[in-house]
Amino acid sequence: MAGNQHPEFAQSRRRFLLNSGMGLGASAMAGLLPQFAKASDAKSLPAKAKRVIFLFMAGAPSQLDLFDYKPDLAKRFREELPESIRDGQRVTAMTKGKEKLIAPSKFKFNQHGENGIWVSELLPNIAGQIDKFCMVKSLRTDAINHDPGKTSFCTGSEIPGKPSIGAWLSYGLGSMNKDLPDYIVMPSAYWGGRVNVQALYSRLWGSGFLPSKHQGTSFQAAGDPVLFLSNPPGVDGKVRRRMLDSLAQLNQKHFSEQHDPEILTTIAQQEMAFRMQTSVPELINVENETQETLDLYGPEVTKPGSFARNCLMARRMAEENVRFVSLFHRGWDHHTALPKNLAAQCQDVDQPTAGLIQDLDQRGLLEDTLVVFAGEFGRTVYCQGTLTNETYGRDHHPRCFTALLAGGGVKSGIEYGMTDEFGYNVVENPVHVRDLHATMLHLLGIDHEKLTFPFQGLDQRLTGVEPASVVRGIVS
């Protein structure tokens, strides 16, 4: 039921359809057809990608220490950031009213790949695969704090309750594998920095106002990957099948009385859970992987719940045509002890990310798999703490940050966009997070303006009502 319809009107319409002899299936379909039509209309473009692997670095990595090389900042060490550069930008409470002293990166950068792209010494493996990446250095967002920043990046809106990117894709494109969820989420169980780690929340992979079948399914590191996947003691597959059949009959009866589409979703999800009892154990069994493949992801790949293991699982899910896979790696919020903690985080993700790209490429999967590596915003050029020791950090910075994209119809081996000499403002080819979302949908064959869902009197969409454009300069 669309959110802008009065419940009594919706109920009378359904009752009319039922009493008109159209029956249960027709009544249910009548309620869903408008939404199916809108999703179908959106698929009007040639798709370059079939699936997405989203590597989300929760907490916001410092782009100035990893990707946005500014060697001339060394000459400005400990200078106050000019007010003309900050230009009245709001800051967090952590630096409001305090000196904003310039802190150049203490890490070395080197040029890599055919185009000589500068990459930090902290990411040697990603640097080795840089010709497969598109480095977008001019990304920007509106959010300055973590909760709205993560919510905006993952759902298109700072306001909680909107559908996540994966949910929109499940709704707009449908399933490619009936035995696995369209959207799987794997948060890392371990992270290198281990400080200042914000919680993750299920709304980052939720379905919002879309039917709940489109929400992400979170896999656990220990025990059953999905809660209650295994049958309890004394219940075998045949017994479970009979239980589900009986339950489905009760749910169908309930639907015939209430006409709530979520009841049909419940039936479908219970059937999916039954099929997953076979498909998921096969999916997570890595015993058939060669040692050569395991070595691509690094030594942590043997540790369930590690980012390395999750990257390997993401490749296996891509092979099984899971539409959208999100890996969340926390611990990037470096207000203090940035040199130590950033190095630890990079050690977690560098080799696994590069290994994932190489593995996908070797198997012919990178061509139609879009990989995105990003956090919710960037980090300031000015420091927090004392620059004379290793305890300093950087504050939140929404005006510019960097994302890496690979595969799925994205140009490779290029840099896109540019920041000023301070790494503070975008001066060339700005890319809002909304533009990135529009581009992701475009690569998957979806017009972001046409993928809509009626809710609260508005045809809602991932990119919202503000302007958003496909970033043509990064599309191959």
C-alpha positions as CSV (number, residue, x, y, z in Angstrom):
1,M,0.0,0.0,0.0
2,A,1.4,3.4,-0.9
3,G,2.0,5.6,2.1
4,N,-0.1,8.5,0.7
5,Q,-3.3,6.4,0.5
6,H,-5.8,6.4,3.3
7,P,-6.1,2.9,4.8
8,E,-9.9,2.9,4.6
9,F,-9.7,3.7,0.9
10,A,-7.1,1.1,0.2
11,Q,-9.1,-1.5,2.1
12,S,-12.3,-0.7,0.2
13,R,-10.5,-0.9,-3.1
14,R,-9.1,-4.3,-2.2
15,R,-12.5,-5.5,-1.0
16,F,-14.0,-4.3,-4.3
17,L,-11.4,-6.3,-6.3
18,L,-12.0,-9.4,-4.2
19,N,-15.8,-9.2,-4.3
20,S,-15.6,-8.6,-8.1
21,G,-14.4,-12.2,-8.5
22,M,-10.8,-11.4,-9.3
23,G,-9.6,-13.7,-6.5
24,L,-6.6,-13.7,-4.2
25,G,-3.8,-13.6,-6.8
26,A,-5.4,-10.9,-8.8
27,S,-6.1,-8.8,-5.8
28,A,-2.5,-9.0,-4.6
29,M,-1.2,-8.3,-8.1
30,A,-3.5,-5.2,-8.4
31,G,-1.8,-3.7,-5.4
32,L,1.7,-4.4,-6.7
33,L,1.3,-3.6,-10.4
34,P,1.9,0.1,-10.2
35,Q,5.2,-0.4,-8.3
36,F,6.3,-3.1,-10.8
37,A,5.5,-0.8,-13.6
38,K,7.7,2.0,-12.1
39,A,10.6,-0.4,-11.5
40,S,10.3,-1.8,-15.1
41,D,10.2,1.7,-16.6
42,A,13.5,2.6,-14.9
43,K,15.4,-0.2,-16.7
44,S,15.7,1.7,-19.9
45,L,19.4,1.9,-20.3
46,P,22.1,-0.6,-21.5
47,A,23.6,-2.1,-18.4
48,K,27.4,-2.3,-18.1
49,A,27.2,-3.9,-14.6
50,K,25.1,-6.7,-13.2
51,R,26.1,-6.5,-9.6
52,V,27.8,-4.3,-7.0
53,I,30.4,-5.0,-4.2
54,F,30.4,-2.0,-1.9
55,L,33.4,-1.7,0.4
56,F,32.3,0.9,3.0
57,M,35.1,2.3,5.3
58,A,32.9,3.4,8.2
59,G,34.4,6.3,10.1
60,A,35.9,8.2,7.1
61,P,39.5,7.5,6.0
62,S,41.9,10.4,5.6
63,Q,42.1,11.1,1.8
64,L,45.1,13.4,2.4
65,D,47.1,10.6,3.8
66,L,46.0,8.0,1.3
67,F,45.0,9.4,-2.1
68,D,45.0,13.2,-2.4
69,Y,48.8,14.0,-2.6
70,K,49.7,17.5,-1.6
71,P,53.5,17.8,-1.3
72,D,53.5,21.6,-1.0
73,L,51.7,21.4,2.3
74,A,55.0,20.6,3.9
75,K,56.0,24.3,3.4
76,R,52.9,25.3,5.4
77,F,53.4,23.0,8.4
78,R,51.7,24.4,11.5
79,E,50.4,27.5,9.6
80,E,46.8,28.5,10.4
81,L,44.4,27.5,7.6
82,P,43.4,30.7,5.8
83,E,39.9,31.9,6.6
84,S,39.5,32.5,2.8
85,I,39.9,28.8,2.2
86,R,37.6,27.7,4.9
87,D,35.1,30.3,3.7
88,G,32.7,30.1,6.7
89,Q,32.3,26.3,6.5
90,R,30.7,25.0,9.7
91,V,33.0,22.7,11.7
92,T,32.3,20.1,14.4
93,A,32.2,21.0,18.1
94,M,35.5,19.3,18.4
95,T,37.4,22.0,16.6
96,K,35.0,25.0,16.9
97,G,36.9,28.0,18.3
98,K,40.3,26.2,18.2
99,E,43.4,26.8,16.0
100,K,43.3,25.1,12.7
101,L,46.9,24.3,12.1
102,I,47.9,22.7,8.8
103,A,49.2,19.1,9.1
104,P,50.8,17.7,5.9
105,S,50.8,14.0,5.6
106,K,53.7,12.2,7.3
107,F,53.4,9.3,4.8
108,K,55.3,9.0,1.6
109,F,53.5,8.9,-1.8
110,N,54.7,7.2,-4.9
111,Q,53.5,7.2,-8.5
112,H,52.0,4.0,-9.9
113,G,50.4,2.6,-13.0
114,E,50.6,3.8,-16.6
115,N,49.3,7.3,-15.7
116,G,51.5,7.8,-12.6
117,I,48.8,8.0,-10.1
118,W,50.0,9.0,-6.6
119,V,49.2,6.6,-3.8
120,S,50.3,6.4,-0.2
121,E,52.9,4.0,1.0
122,L,50.2,2.6,3.3
123,L,48.4,1.0,0.4
124,P,51.1,-0.8,-1.7
125,N,48.8,-3.6,-2.9
126,I,46.0,-1.2,-4.0
127,A,48.7,0.8,-5.7
128,G,49.8,-2.3,-7.6
129,Q,46.2,-2.6,-9.0
130,I,45.7,1.1,-9.6
131,D,45.4,0.7,-13.4
132,K,42.1,-1.1,-12.7
133,F,40.7,1.7,-10.5
134,C,39.1,5.1,-11.2
135,M,40.0,7.5,-8.4
136,V,37.3,10.1,-7.8
137,K,39.1,12.8,-5.8
138,S,36.3,15.4,-5.8
139,L,33.5,13.6,-3.9
140,R,31.5,15.8,-1.5
141,T,28.5,15.4,0.8
142,D,26.3,17.6,3.0
143,A,26.7,15.7,6.3
144,I,29.4,16.6,8.8
145,N,28.7,14.0,11.4
146,H,29.0,10.2,11.2
147,D,25.4,9.1,11.7
148,P,23.9,11.3,9.0
149,G,27.0,10.8,6.8
150,K,26.7,7.0,6.8
151,T,23.0,7.2,6.4
152,S,23.3,9.5,3.5
153,F,25.9,7.5,1.7
154,C,24.1,4.2,2.2
155,T,20.5,5.4,1.6
156,G,20.7,8.7,-0.3
157,S,19.2,10.7,2.6
158,E,20.4,12.0,6.0
159,I,16.9,11.2,7.3
160,P,16.8,7.7,8.7
161,G,14.2,5.3,7.3
162,K,14.9,5.5,3.6
163,P,15.7,2.4,1.5
164,S,19.4,1.5,1.2
165,I,21.1,1.3,-2.2
166,G,21.0,-2.5,-2.2
167,A,17.3,-2.4,-1.5
168,W,16.6,-0.1,-4.4
169,L,18.6,-2.4,-6.7
170,S,16.7,-5.4,-5.5
171,Y,13.4,-3.6,-6.1
172,G,14.5,-2.2,-9.5
173,L,16.3,-5.2,-11.0
174,G,15.0,-8.2,-9.1
175,S,16.9,-11.4,-8.3
176,M,19.5,-13.2,-10.3
177,N,19.6,-16.2,-7.9
178,K,16.4,-17.6,-6.4
179,D,18.3,-19.5,-3.7
180,L,20.2,-16.5,-2.2
181,P,19.1,-13.1,-1.1
182,D,19.5,-10.2,-3.5
183,Y,21.4,-8.2,-1.0
184,I,24.0,-9.5,1.5
185,V,25.8,-7.5,4.2
186,M,29.0,-8.6,6.0
187,P,30.4,-6.3,8.7
188,S,34.0,-7.0,9.7
189,A,34.3,-8.6,13.1
190,Y,37.8,-7.2,13.6
191,W,39.4,-3.9,12.7
192,G,43.0,-2.6,13.1
193,G,42.5,0.8,14.8
194,R,40.1,-0.5,17.5
195,V,39.5,3.1,18.7
196,N,36.6,5.5,18.3
197,V,34.4,2.9,16.6
198,Q,30.8,3.9,16.0
199,A,28.1,1.3,15.9
200,L,26.6,0.1,12.7
201,Y,22.8,0.1,12.4
202,S,20.5,-2.1,10.3
203,R,18.9,0.9,8.6
204,L,22.1,1.2,6.5
205,W,21.0,-1.9,4.7
206,G,17.3,-1.7,5.4
207,S,14.4,-1.6,2.9
208,G,12.7,1.6,4.4
209,F,9.3,2.0,2.8
210,L,10.0,-0.6,0.1
211,P,8.6,-4.2,0.7
212,S,10.8,-5.8,3.4
213,K,11.9,-8.6,1.1
214,H,14.4,-6.1,-0.4
215,Q,16.3,-5.4,2.8
216,G,19.9,-6.7,3.2
217,T,20.6,-10.0,4.9
218,S,23.4,-9.7,7.4
219,F,25.8,-12.6,7.6
220,Q,27.5,-13.4,11.0
221,A,31.1,-14.3,11.5
222,A,30.4,-17.1,13.9
223,G,27.8,-19.9,14.0
224,D,25.1,-19.9,11.4
225,P,25.8,-17.1,8.9
226,V,22.1,-16.2,9.2
227,L,20.4,-16.6,12.5
228,F,18.3,-19.8,12.9
229,L,19.4,-21.1,9.5
230,S,20.0,-24.6,10.8
231,N,17.2,-26.8,11.9
232,P,16.9,-27.3,15.7
233,P,17.7,-30.8,17.1
234,G,15.0,-33.3,16.2
235,V,13.8,-31.4,13.1
236,D,15.0,-32.6,9.7
237,G,14.4,-31.2,6.3
238,K,11.1,-33.1,5.7
239,V,9.6,-32.0,9.0
240,R,10.7,-28.4,8.2
241,R,9.0,-28.6,4.8
242,R,5.7,-29.8,6.3
243,M,5.9,-27.0,8.8
244,L,6.4,-24.4,6.1
245,D,3.6,-25.7,4.0
246,S,1.2,-25.5,6.9
247,L,2.4,-22.1,7.8
248,A,2.0,-20.9,4.2
249,Q,-1.6,-22.1,4.2
250,L,-2.3,-20.0,7.4
251,N,-0.6,-17.0,5.9
252,Q,-2.5,-17.3,2.7
253,K,-5.7,-17.3,4.7
254,H,-4.5,-14.3,6.7
255,F,-3.8,-12.5,3.4
256,S,-7.2,-13.2,2.0
257,E,-8.6,-11.5,5.1
258,Q,-6.2,-8.6,5.5
259,H,-4.7,-8.1,2.0
260,D,-1.4,-6.9,3.4
261,P,1.4,-7.4,0.8
262,E,3.8,-7.9,3.6
263,I,2.1,-11.3,4.3
264,L,3.1,-12.4,0.8
265,T,6.6,-11.2,1.5
266,T,6.7,-13.3,4.7
267,I,5.7,-16.4,2.7
268,A,8.4,-15.7,0.1
269,Q,11.1,-15.1,2.7
270,Q,10.2,-18.3,4.6
271,E,10.6,-20.2,1.3
272,M,13.9,-18.4,0.7
273,A,15.2,-19.3,4.1
274,F,14.4,-23.0,3.4
275,R,16.4,-22.9,0.2
276,M,19.2,-21.1,2.0
277,Q,19.7,-24.1,4.3
278,T,21.3,-25.7,1.2
279,S,22.7,-22.8,-0.7
280,V,24.4,-20.9,2.2
281,P,26.6,-23.7,3.5
282,E,27.8,-24.3,0.0
283,L,28.5,-20.6,-0.4
284,I,30.6,-20.2,2.7
285,N,32.6,-23.4,2.2
286,V,36.0,-22.2,1.0
287,E,37.7,-25.6,1.1
288,N,37.7,-25.8,-2.7
289,E,39.6,-22.5,-3.0
290,T,43.3,-22.9,-4.1
291,Q,46.1,-21.8,-2.0
292,E,47.0,-19.4,-4.8
293,T,43.6,-17.7,-4.5
294,L,43.7,-17.6,-0.7
295,D,47.2,-15.9,-0.9
296,L,45.7,-13.1,-3.0
297,Y,43.6,-11.9,0.0
298,G,46.4,-12.2,2.6
299,P,46.9,-14.2,5.8
300,E,43.7,-13.0,7.5
301,V,41.6,-14.8,4.9
302,T,41.6,-17.9,7.1
303,K,39.9,-15.9,9.9
304,P,36.0,-15.8,9.6
305,G,34.7,-12.3,10.1
306,S,37.9,-10.6,8.9
307,F,37.8,-8.1,6.1
308,A,40.0,-10.5,4.1
309,R,37.6,-13.4,4.5
310,N,34.6,-11.2,3.7
311,C,36.3,-10.0,0.5
312,L,36.8,-13.6,-0.6
313,M,33.1,-14.3,0.3
314,A,32.1,-11.3,-1.8
315,R,33.8,-12.8,-4.8
316,R,32.0,-16.1,-4.2
317,M,28.8,-14.2,-4.0
318,A,29.5,-12.4,-7.2
319,E,30.0,-15.8,-8.9
320,E,26.6,-16.8,-7.5
321,N,25.0,-13.6,-8.9
322,V,24.1,-12.0,-5.6
323,R,23.0,-8.5,-6.8
324,F,24.5,-6.3,-4.1
325,V,27.1,-7.2,-1.4
326,S,28.1,-4.6,1.3
327,L,31.3,-5.0,3.4
328,F,31.4,-2.6,6.3
329,H,34.8,-2.1,7.9
330,R,34.8,0.2,11.0
331,G,37.6,2.0,12.9
332,W,38.5,4.9,10.5
333,D,37.5,7.7,12.8
334,H,40.9,9.1,13.6
335,H,40.6,12.2,15.7
336,T,43.6,11.0,17.6
337,A,46.7,8.8,17.0
338,L,46.1,9.0,13.3
339,P,49.5,7.7,12.2
340,K,49.3,4.5,14.2
341,N,45.7,3.8,13.7
342,L,45.5,4.6,10.0
343,A,48.4,2.3,9.3
344,A,46.6,-0.5,11.2
345,Q,43.4,0.0,9.2
346,C,45.2,0.0,5.9
347,Q,46.9,-3.2,6.9
348,D,43.4,-4.7,7.3
349,V,42.1,-3.7,3.9
350,D,44.9,-3.1,1.5
351,Q,45.8,-6.6,0.4
352,P,42.2,-8.0,0.6
353,T,40.9,-5.1,-1.6
354,A,43.6,-5.5,-4.2
355,G,43.2,-9.3,-4.0
356,L,39.4,-9.0,-4.6
357,I,40.0,-6.8,-7.7
358,Q,42.6,-9.2,-9.1
359,D,40.5,-12.3,-8.4
360,L,37.4,-10.8,-10.0
361,D,39.5,-9.8,-13.0
362,Q,41.1,-13.2,-13.4
363,R,37.7,-14.9,-13.4
364,G,36.1,-12.5,-15.9
365,L,33.8,-11.0,-13.3
366,L,35.2,-7.5,-13.0
367,E,33.8,-6.5,-16.3
368,D,30.2,-6.7,-15.0
369,T,30.8,-6.2,-11.3
370,L,31.0,-2.6,-10.0
371,V,33.3,-2.3,-7.0
372,V,33.1,0.9,-4.8
373,F,35.5,1.7,-2.0
374,A,34.6,4.8,0.1
375,G,33.8,6.2,3.5
376,E,31.1,8.7,4.5
377,F,33.2,11.8,4.1
378,G,36.8,13.0,4.3
379,R,39.3,14.4,6.8
380,T,40.5,18.0,7.4
381,V,43.9,19.3,6.4
382,Y,44.2,20.9,9.8
383,C,45.0,18.7,12.8
384,Q,43.5,17.9,16.2
385,G,46.0,17.4,19.0
386,T,49.7,18.2,19.2
387,L,51.6,17.9,15.9
388,T,54.9,17.2,17.6
389,N,53.9,13.7,18.6
390,E,51.9,10.8,17.2
391,T,48.7,11.6,19.0
392,Y,47.3,14.1,16.5
393,G,44.3,13.4,14.3
394,R,42.0,15.0,11.8
395,D,38.4,16.2,12.0
396,H,35.4,15.4,9.8
397,H,35.4,17.1,6.3
398,P,32.4,16.8,4.0
399,R,33.7,19.3,1.3
400,C,36.0,16.8,-0.4
401,F,37.0,13.2,-0.2
402,T,38.1,10.3,-2.4
403,A,36.4,7.1,-3.6
404,L,37.8,4.3,-5.7
405,L,35.7,2.6,-8.3
406,A,36.6,-0.4,-10.5
407,G,34.9,-2.6,-13.1
408,G,31.3,-2.5,-14.1
409,G,31.7,0.0,-17.0
410,V,33.9,2.5,-15.1
411,K,37.0,3.9,-16.8
412,S,40.2,2.4,-15.4
413,G,43.6,3.9,-14.5
414,I,42.3,7.5,-14.2
415,E,41.9,10.3,-11.7
416,Y,38.7,12.4,-11.8
417,G,38.3,15.7,-10.1
418,M,40.7,17.9,-8.2
419,T,41.0,19.7,-4.9
420,D,42.8,23.0,-4.1
421,E,46.3,23.3,-2.9
422,F,45.1,22.7,0.7
423,G,43.1,19.6,-0.2
424,Y,40.1,21.5,1.3
425,N,37.8,22.5,-1.5
426,V,36.9,20.9,-4.8
427,V,38.1,23.0,-7.8
428,E,37.4,20.6,-10.7
429,N,34.6,18.2,-11.5
430,P,32.7,18.1,-8.2
431,V,30.8,14.9,-7.6
432,H,28.1,14.9,-4.9
433,V,27.2,11.6,-3.3
434,R,23.8,11.9,-5.1
435,D,25.8,12.0,-8.4
436,L,27.7,8.9,-7.4
437,H,24.4,7.1,-6.7
438,A,23.0,8.2,-10.1
439,T,26.1,6.9,-11.8
440,M,25.9,3.5,-10.0
441,L,22.3,3.1,-11.1
442,H,23.2,4.2,-14.7
443,L,25.9,1.5,-14.9
444,L,23.3,-1.0,-13.8
445,G,21.0,0.1,-16.6
446,I,18.7,2.2,-14.4
447,D,17.6,5.8,-14.9
448,H,17.8,7.3,-11.4
449,E,14.9,9.7,-12.2
450,K,12.6,6.8,-13.2
451,L,13.3,4.4,-10.3
452,T,10.6,5.6,-7.9
453,F,8.2,4.3,-5.2
454,P,5.1,6.2,-4.0
455,F,5.4,7.1,-0.4
456,Q,4.0,10.0,1.7
457,G,2.6,11.8,-1.3
458,L,5.8,11.7,-3.3
459,D,7.4,9.4,-5.9
460,Q,10.5,8.7,-3.8
461,R,13.8,7.9,-5.3
462,L,17.4,7.1,-4.2
463,T,18.7,10.4,-5.5
464,G,16.0,12.4,-3.8
465,V,14.4,15.6,-5.2
466,E,17.6,17.7,-5.4
467,P,19.6,17.7,-8.7
468,A,21.7,14.7,-9.4
469,S,23.7,13.8,-12.6
470,V,25.4,10.8,-14.0
471,V,29.2,11.4,-13.9
472,R,29.8,10.8,-17.6
473,G,33.5,11.4,-17.3
474,I,34.1,8.2,-15.4
475,V,31.8,6.0,-17.6
476,S,33.6,3.9,-20.2
